[in-house]
Amino acid sequence: MKVKICGLSSVVDVKTCIDHGADYCGFILNYPKSHRFIQIDKAKELTNIEKKYTKYVGVLVSPKYQELEKFSKLNLDYFQLYGDYNEKLIYDIKSKFNKKIIVAIQVKKKEDVLNYKKFEKVADIILWDSFGLELSLDWNFDWIKSIETNVTKMIAGNINVDKLEKIFNLADIIDVSGALETNKVKDITKIKNFLNNLKKLTK
């Protein structure tokens, strides 16, 4: 199981994630309501850090075309998209901006998890997340247990170190953010602890 650490906003955050084996680093690029939001100049600085085997993800909420164009110039491997999309729109973004795409499915009730079917043919990763956006809210991860798809599966929503064993192997990737913060700031000790605990499970 791989891990994405999201909402990074400092050089130390990013380097710590890379050095301790995070598979993906996520950056909040166009959603100022989030305390994790970063300006374009900071995004350039962070995405220019030597990433080794880590992938960089730009997290975007209903981005306008001009925003996609601007952020496509960053050293990103993926766009992670929240919003009202269909297969054609995702395909167009993917081909136009030459980025892999993580489609976020926001889950409030069990039926919501099935919305992934609209994007199976075009998404590189499907992310099932809560409706909270900047809030890390719980939902029942067991709802995706029976889903069989060839698309890489990612889950997010109030994931912390205590839940690792329970959710281990439920998805290909886990996406964690709020649990690695102290007073809304990424905590280096928590990041290291989380990544080290995940490594123990994957041995």
HUWOVEN-V141843 format. One record per residue. N is the residue number from 1. RES is the residue in one letter. PHI is phi in degrees with one decimal (999 if undefined). OMEGA is omega in radians with two decimals (NA if undefined). NEAR is the number of other C-alpha atoms within 12 Angstrom. Layout:
# HUWOVEN-V141843
N;RES;PHI;OMEGA;NEAR, N;RES;PHI;OMEGA;NEAR
This chain:
# HUWOVEN-V141843
1;M;999;-3.12;28, 2;K;-97.6;-3.10;31, 3;V;-137.5;2.99;41, 4;K;-113.8;3.03;43, 5;I;-100.7;-2.99;50, 6;C;-112.2;3.08;45, 7;G;75.6;-3.13;45, 8;L;-80.3;-3.04;46, 9;S;-141.8;3.11;37, 10;S;-140.4;3.12;30, 11;V;-60.7;-3.13;24, 12;V;-63.0;3.08;22, 13;D;-54.1;-3.02;34, 14;V;-65.3;-3.13;42, 15;K;-63.5;3.10;28, 16;T;-63.0;3.13;32, 17;C;-61.5;-3.12;46, 18;I;-64.4;-3.07;32, 19;D;-67.0;-3.12;24, 20;H;-106.5;2.91;32, 21;G;90.2;3.04;30, 22;A;-64.2;-3.10;37, 23;D;-81.1;-3.12;33, 24;Y;-139.5;2.99;42, 25;C;-116.8;-3.09;49, 26;G;-111.6;-3.10;42, 27;F;-128.9;-3.13;47, 28;I;-85.9;-2.90;38, 29;L;-103.5;-3.04;41, 30;N;-140.9;-3.08;31, 31;Y;-130.5;-3.05;26, 32;P;-62.7;3.10;19, 33;K;-62.8;-3.12;15, 34;S;-83.5;3.07;28, 35;H;-69.2;3.14;25, 36;R;-94.6;-3.12;33, 37;F;-60.4;3.06;30, 38;I;-126.7;3.10;29, 39;Q;-75.8;-3.05;23, 40;I;-61.3;-3.14;25, 41;D;-64.5;3.08;18, 42;K;-66.2;3.12;22, 43;A;-61.6;3.10;36, 44;K;-61.1;-3.13;25, 45;E;-60.4;-3.05;21, 46;L;-71.9;-3.11;35, 47;T;-79.3;3.05;39, 48;N;-92.1;3.05;20, 49;I;-68.5;3.11;28, 50;E;-57.2;-2.96;19, 51;K;-98.7;3.13;27, 52;K;54.2;-3.09;20, 53;Y;-97.6;-3.12;17, 54;T;-80.7;3.08;30, 55;K;-103.8;3.13;33, 56;Y;-102.6;-3.05;43, 57;V;-123.2;3.02;40, 58;G;-94.6;-3.10;47, 59;V;-93.2;-3.01;46, 60;L;-131.5;3.11;36, 61;V;-107.8;3.13;30, 62;S;42.1;-3.07;24, 63;P;-68.7;3.01;28, 64;K;-77.4;-3.12;17, 65;Y;-56.6;-3.11;17, 66;Q;-62.3;3.12;14, 67;E;-68.7;3.11;23, 68;L;-59.1;3.13;31, 69;E;-62.6;-3.12;18, 70;K;-63.9;-3.06;23, 71;F;-75.6;3.11;35, 72;S;-66.4;3.14;34, 73;K;-82.4;3.07;23, 74;L;-75.5;-3.14;30, 75;N;-80.4;-3.10;28, 76;L;-107.5;3.04;34, 77;D;-93.1;-3.05;31, 78;Y;-135.0;2.78;36, 79;F;-101.9;3.01;47, 80;Q;-106.0;-2.93;45, 81;L;-110.8;2.97;43, 82;Y;-108.3;3.11;34, 83;G;144.7;-3.07;21, 84;D;-96.4;-3.06;19, 85;Y;-125.1;2.93;24, 86;N;-126.8;-3.07;24, 87;E;-58.1;-3.09;21, 88;K;-65.0;3.14;18, 89;L;-61.3;3.12;23, 90;I;-64.2;3.12;36, 91;Y;-60.3;-3.12;25, 92;D;-63.3;3.12;20, 93;I;-63.8;-3.10;32, 94;K;-60.5;-3.07;27, 95;S;-77.1;-3.11;17, 96;K;-67.3;-3.00;17, 97;F;-105.8;3.03;25, 98;N;53.9;3.06;22, 99;K;-122.3;2.94;33, 100;K;-71.1;-3.00;30, 101;I;-122.2;2.93;40, 102;I;-103.5;3.09;43, 103;V;-94.3;-3.14;47, 104;A;-91.0;3.06;41, 105;I;-104.0;-3.12;41, 106;Q;-88.2;-2.96;33, 107;V;-111.6;3.04;30, 108;K;-115.4;3.12;22, 109;K;-131.6;-2.99;21, 110;K;-56.4;-3.09;21, 111;E;-63.4;-3.09;17, 112;D;-61.3;-3.08;23, 113;V;-62.7;-3.09;34, 114;L;-76.4;3.13;25, 115;N;-64.7;3.12;27, 116;Y;-61.8;-3.05;36, 117;K;-60.6;-3.14;22, 118;K;-67.7;-2.97;24, 119;F;-121.1;-3.07;32, 120;E;-55.6;-3.03;29, 121;K;-79.5;-2.98;21, 122;V;-122.2;-3.12;29, 123;A;-78.1;3.02;39, 124;D;-84.6;3.09;29, 125;I;-140.0;2.97;35, 126;I;-102.9;3.07;42, 127;L;-108.7;2.99;41, 128;W;-96.8;-3.05;47, 129;D;-132.6;3.08;42, 130;S;-76.0;3.08;30, 131;F;-82.9;-2.95;24, 132;G;-76.3;-3.00;22, 133;L;52.2;-3.07;36, 134;E;-72.0;3.09;29, 135;L;-97.2;3.10;23, 136;S;-91.3;-3.09;28, 137;L;-103.3;3.10;25, 138;D;-78.0;2.84;25, 139;W;-150.9;-3.02;25, 140;N;-84.9;-3.11;26, 141;F;-61.5;3.13;36, 142;D;-63.0;3.13;20, 143;W;-62.0;-3.13;23, 144;I;-97.7;-3.09;33, 145;K;-55.1;-3.03;21, 146;S;-87.0;-3.09;13, 147;I;-75.5;3.07;24, 148;E;-115.7;-3.11;17, 149;T;-151.2;3.08;22, 150;N;-83.2;3.13;18, 151;V;-79.2;3.10;25, 152;T;-61.6;-3.07;30, 153;K;-103.8;3.08;36, 154;M;-126.2;3.06;39, 155;I;-127.5;3.09;47, 156;A;-145.8;3.11;44, 157;G;132.1;3.08;35, 158;N;55.0;3.09;31, 159;I;-81.3;3.07;36, 160;N;-135.4;-3.03;32, 161;V;-61.6;-3.12;30, 162;D;-71.7;-3.11;15, 163;K;-94.4;-3.00;23, 164;L;-56.6;-3.09;33, 165;E;-63.8;-3.10;20, 166;K;-65.3;-3.05;17, 167;I;-96.8;-3.09;31, 168;F;-58.5;-3.14;29, 169;N;72.7;3.06;24, 170;L;-72.8;3.11;28, 171;A;-139.5;3.11;33, 172;D;-77.5;-3.08;28, 173;I;-137.8;2.95;31, 174;I;-111.0;-3.06;42, 175;D;-118.5;-3.03;46, 176;V;-128.8;-3.13;43, 177;S;-146.4;-3.02;44, 178;G;-57.9;-3.11;35, 179;A;-68.1;-3.11;33, 180;L;-104.3;-3.12;32, 181;E;-120.1;2.95;28, 182;T;-126.9;-3.07;14, 183;N;53.2;3.06;11, 184;K;65.1;3.06;20, 185;V;-125.6;3.13;25, 186;K;-55.3;-3.08;30, 187;D;-108.6;-3.05;27, 188;I;-58.1;3.13;26, 189;T;-63.0;3.13;20, 190;K;-67.1;3.11;26, 191;I;-62.1;-3.13;39, 192;K;-61.1;-3.12;28, 193;N;-61.7;-3.12;24, 194;F;-62.9;-3.10;37, 195;L;-65.8;3.10;35, 196;N;-67.8;3.10;23, 197;N;-67.2;3.09;23, 198;L;-66.3;3.11;33, 199;K;-59.1;3.14;22, 200;K;-60.9;-3.13;15, 201;L;-71.5;-3.06;19, 202;T;-87.3;3.14;16, 203;K;-72.3;NA;8
